[in-house]
Amino acid sequence: MEKNKIIELLGEYNKVDVEKYASYIMRLYLHKKDGVPKNEWIQKKKEPEMATLFKRVHCEGLVFDGVDITLQNTGISYGYQSYKNKMIIAYPETLFDSNLVFEWDVIEFSKVNWKVIYSHTLDPFNQNDSKVIWAYAVIKNKRGESLTTLTRQDIDKHRKVAKTDFIWRDWFQEMCLKTIVKKACKKHSKDIYNNIEEEDNKQYDLEKVRLPNKWWEDDFKAESIKYWESEELDWIYNKYVWKEWDIEFKEWYDKIYSLNKELYGK
């Protein structure tokens, strides 16, 4: 891996951004522990592939800074600030608030005439990971106002299917915020996140998504086959995934759909 070659391949882009990116890639490439490369996955990569990843992020109007947007063995990882920035690029007037709620916090929400109204009393000096009970995000712009929430149970389920548990372990609250922000942004304006979502979903092992027990699977399979290629198939999906199993994987509907084709009669 040669830094100058990466810079040369990205000659048409902002020099400062390219320099930071190339330096970040070389840190990943050269990082060793006990004399052995720590990031073995990048040892097989070539400069053109690294340049392509930079361009992919640039096409979203974002900067591959090596801090909020990083590179993992699974691909590009977008931090929650990237989701916010993407929203602001599309809708500059956006007001965005995301927070974690701890056991001792006092919070109230209401929605009046399509307006989200809330108050949150918190203690910024007493925020232990184990005391997180849920998360929320509020988005307000010309497309409307939305409130999105995640319970601690939801958060733990998202972590369970993540391929990067070591990041969750070391940066739990940041990953909680990323999860709620990602969900809120796609709920509010899914159309502007198609490419980011496809890339970021590589951070999750969707094959870990399993039906919770046998009776559920048999029932789901029977009704899915019955309604195959009918307008009611989505209703069946909602009935079982939303109501019988409360984790919200509907955002990954297409992925699950393809991973479990046998459940749909194919």
C-alpha positions as CSV (number, residue, x, y, z in Angstrom):
1,M,0.0,0.0,0.0
2,E,1.5,3.4,-1.0
3,K,0.2,6.6,0.3
4,N,1.3,8.7,-2.7
5,K,-0.5,6.3,-5.1
6,I,-3.8,6.8,-3.2
7,I,-3.3,10.6,-3.4
8,E,-2.5,10.4,-7.1
9,L,-5.7,8.4,-7.8
10,L,-7.7,11.1,-6.0
11,G,-6.0,14.0,-7.6
12,E,-9.3,15.7,-8.7
13,Y,-10.6,16.0,-5.1
14,N,-9.8,18.4,-2.3
15,K,-6.2,18.0,-1.4
16,V,-6.6,18.4,2.3
17,D,-9.4,15.8,2.5
18,V,-7.4,13.4,0.3
19,E,-4.3,13.8,2.5
20,K,-6.2,13.1,5.7
21,Y,-7.8,10.1,4.1
22,A,-4.6,8.7,2.7
23,S,-2.9,9.2,6.1
24,Y,-5.8,7.4,7.8
25,I,-5.5,4.4,5.4
26,M,-1.8,4.1,6.0
27,R,-2.3,4.1,9.8
28,L,-4.6,1.2,9.4
29,Y,-2.2,-0.5,7.1
30,L,0.9,-0.1,9.2
31,H,-0.6,-0.5,12.6
32,K,1.1,-3.5,14.3
33,K,0.7,-5.3,17.6
34,D,3.6,-7.4,18.8
35,G,5.2,-7.0,15.3
36,V,2.1,-8.4,13.6
37,P,-0.3,-6.3,11.4
38,K,-3.3,-5.6,13.6
39,N,-5.7,-5.0,10.6
40,E,-5.0,-8.1,8.5
41,W,-8.1,-7.4,6.3
42,I,-6.5,-4.3,4.8
43,Q,-3.2,-6.0,3.9
44,K,-4.9,-7.6,0.9
45,K,-6.4,-4.3,-0.3
46,K,-5.0,-2.2,-3.2
47,E,-4.8,1.5,-3.8
48,P,-7.6,1.6,-6.5
49,E,-10.0,0.0,-4.0
50,M,-9.1,2.5,-1.3
51,A,-9.7,5.4,-3.8
52,T,-13.1,4.0,-4.8
53,L,-14.2,4.0,-1.1
54,F,-13.3,7.6,-0.8
55,K,-15.2,8.5,-3.9
56,R,-18.3,6.5,-2.7
57,V,-18.4,8.7,0.4
58,H,-17.8,11.9,-1.5
59,C,-20.8,11.1,-3.7
60,E,-22.9,11.4,-0.6
61,G,-21.6,14.9,0.0
62,L,-19.6,13.7,3.0
63,V,-16.0,13.6,3.9
64,F,-14.1,10.4,4.8
65,D,-12.5,11.8,7.9
66,G,-11.4,8.6,9.6
67,V,-13.3,9.7,12.7
68,D,-17.0,9.7,12.1
69,I,-16.7,7.8,8.8
70,T,-14.3,5.0,9.2
71,L,-13.2,1.8,7.5
72,Q,-13.8,-1.6,9.1
73,N,-13.2,-5.2,7.8
74,T,-16.9,-5.1,6.8
75,G,-16.6,-2.0,4.8
76,I,-17.4,1.7,5.3
77,S,-18.9,2.6,8.7
78,Y,-20.9,5.8,9.0
79,G,-21.2,7.4,12.4
80,Y,-24.3,9.1,13.6
81,Q,-23.0,12.5,12.7
82,S,-22.8,11.4,9.1
83,Y,-26.5,10.7,9.1
84,K,-27.2,14.1,10.6
85,N,-24.9,15.8,8.0
86,K,-26.6,14.0,5.2
87,M,-30.0,15.2,6.4
88,I,-28.8,18.8,6.7
89,I,-27.3,18.7,3.2
90,A,-30.7,17.7,1.8
91,Y,-32.7,19.9,4.2
92,P,-30.5,22.7,5.6
93,E,-33.3,24.0,7.9
94,T,-33.4,20.7,9.8
95,L,-33.5,20.7,13.6
96,F,-32.1,17.5,15.0
97,D,-32.0,16.3,18.6
98,S,-31.0,12.8,19.7
99,N,-30.4,11.6,23.3
100,L,-30.1,8.6,25.5
101,V,-32.4,8.3,28.5
102,F,-31.1,7.0,31.8
103,E,-33.0,5.5,34.7
104,W,-33.1,8.8,36.7
105,D,-34.1,11.1,33.8
106,V,-37.5,12.8,33.6
107,I,-38.9,13.1,30.1
108,E,-42.3,13.9,28.6
109,F,-43.5,13.7,25.0
110,S,-46.6,14.8,23.3
111,K,-47.7,15.5,19.7
112,V,-50.1,18.3,19.0
113,N,-51.3,19.3,15.5
114,W,-48.4,17.3,14.0
115,K,-45.9,19.1,16.2
116,V,-43.6,17.1,18.5
117,I,-43.4,18.7,22.0
118,Y,-41.1,17.3,24.7
119,S,-38.9,18.1,27.7
120,H,-36.0,16.1,29.0
121,T,-34.5,16.7,32.5
122,L,-31.1,14.9,32.7
123,D,-27.9,14.7,34.7
124,P,-25.0,15.0,32.3
125,F,-22.5,13.9,35.0
126,N,-24.2,10.6,35.9
127,Q,-24.5,8.6,32.7
128,N,-23.5,5.0,33.1
129,D,-23.8,2.6,30.2
130,S,-25.7,0.0,32.2
131,K,-28.4,2.7,33.2
132,V,-29.4,3.5,29.6
133,I,-33.1,2.5,29.4
134,W,-34.0,3.9,25.9
135,A,-33.0,6.4,23.2
136,Y,-34.9,8.9,21.1
137,A,-34.5,11.3,18.2
138,V,-36.5,14.2,17.1
139,I,-36.3,15.6,13.6
140,K,-38.0,18.8,12.4
141,N,-37.8,20.2,8.9
142,K,-40.1,21.1,6.0
143,R,-41.0,17.5,5.5
144,G,-42.6,17.5,9.0
145,E,-41.7,16.6,12.6
146,S,-41.0,13.0,13.7
147,L,-40.2,11.3,17.0
148,T,-38.4,8.0,17.0
149,T,-37.6,5.8,20.0
150,L,-35.7,2.7,20.9
151,T,-36.0,0.7,24.1
152,R,-33.0,-0.8,25.8
153,Q,-34.3,-4.2,24.6
154,D,-34.3,-2.9,21.0
155,I,-30.8,-1.5,21.4
156,D,-29.5,-4.9,22.8
157,K,-31.0,-6.7,19.8
158,H,-29.3,-4.4,17.3
159,R,-26.0,-5.0,19.1
160,K,-26.6,-8.8,19.0
161,V,-26.5,-8.8,15.2
162,A,-23.6,-6.4,14.8
163,K,-20.4,-7.6,13.4
164,T,-18.5,-5.0,15.4
165,D,-19.3,-5.9,19.0
166,F,-15.8,-4.7,20.0
167,I,-16.9,-1.2,19.1
168,W,-20.2,-1.6,21.0
169,R,-18.2,-2.7,24.0
170,D,-15.8,0.3,23.9
171,W,-18.2,2.9,22.7
172,F,-21.6,1.8,23.8
173,Q,-23.3,5.2,24.1
174,E,-22.0,6.4,20.8
175,M,-23.3,3.2,19.1
176,C,-26.7,3.7,20.8
177,L,-26.9,7.2,19.4
178,K,-25.8,5.9,15.9
179,T,-28.6,3.3,16.0
180,I,-31.3,5.7,17.0
181,V,-30.2,8.4,14.6
182,K,-29.9,5.9,11.7
183,K,-33.4,4.7,12.4
184,A,-34.8,8.2,12.8
185,C,-33.2,9.5,9.5
186,K,-34.5,6.6,7.5
187,K,-38.0,6.8,9.1
188,H,-38.1,10.6,8.3
189,S,-36.4,10.7,4.9
190,K,-35.5,7.1,3.7
191,D,-35.1,8.2,0.1
192,I,-31.9,10.1,0.7
193,Y,-30.1,7.2,2.5
194,N,-30.3,4.4,0.1
195,N,-26.6,4.1,-0.7
196,I,-25.5,4.8,2.9
197,E,-27.9,2.2,4.2
198,E,-26.7,-0.5,1.8
199,E,-23.1,0.1,2.9
200,D,-23.8,0.5,6.6
201,N,-25.9,-2.7,6.8
202,K,-22.7,-4.6,6.1
203,Q,-21.9,-3.9,9.7
204,Y,-24.7,-6.3,10.7
205,D,-24.9,-10.1,10.4
206,L,-28.5,-10.4,9.1
207,E,-28.1,-14.2,9.1
208,K,-28.4,-14.0,12.8
209,V,-31.9,-12.8,12.4
210,R,-33.9,-15.9,13.3
211,L,-37.5,-16.7,14.0
212,P,-37.8,-17.0,17.8
213,N,-39.4,-20.5,18.0
214,K,-40.8,-23.4,16.0
215,W,-44.5,-22.7,16.4
216,W,-43.9,-19.1,15.3
217,E,-41.9,-20.3,12.3
218,D,-44.5,-22.9,11.2
219,D,-47.4,-20.4,11.5
220,F,-45.5,-17.7,9.7
221,K,-44.5,-20.1,6.9
222,A,-48.0,-21.4,6.4
223,E,-49.6,-17.9,6.2
224,S,-46.7,-16.6,4.0
225,I,-47.2,-19.3,1.5
226,K,-51.0,-18.8,1.6
227,Y,-50.6,-15.1,0.8
228,W,-47.6,-15.4,-1.5
229,E,-47.6,-12.7,-4.3
230,S,-50.7,-11.2,-2.8
231,E,-51.2,-7.7,-1.5
232,E,-51.7,-9.1,2.0
233,L,-48.2,-10.5,2.3
234,D,-47.0,-7.3,3.9
235,W,-49.8,-7.5,6.4
236,I,-48.7,-11.0,7.3
237,Y,-45.1,-9.7,7.7
238,N,-46.3,-6.8,9.9
239,K,-48.4,-9.1,12.0
240,Y,-45.6,-11.5,12.9
241,V,-42.5,-9.3,12.9
242,W,-44.0,-6.2,14.4
243,K,-46.4,-7.7,16.9
244,E,-45.1,-11.1,17.7
245,W,-41.4,-10.1,17.7
246,D,-40.9,-6.5,18.7
247,I,-37.5,-5.9,17.2
248,E,-37.9,-3.5,14.3
249,F,-36.2,-5.2,11.4
250,K,-38.7,-3.9,8.9
251,E,-36.0,-1.4,7.8
252,W,-34.1,-4.5,6.6
253,Y,-37.2,-6.0,5.0
254,D,-35.5,-6.8,1.6
255,K,-32.5,-8.4,3.3
256,I,-34.6,-10.7,5.5
257,Y,-36.9,-11.4,2.6
258,S,-34.1,-12.8,0.5
259,L,-32.4,-14.6,3.4
260,N,-35.6,-16.4,4.3
261,K,-37.0,-17.2,0.8
262,E,-38.0,-20.7,1.9
263,L,-40.5,-19.1,4.3
264,Y,-42.3,-17.5,1.4
265,G,-42.8,-20.6,-0.7
266,K,-39.7,-20.6,-2.8
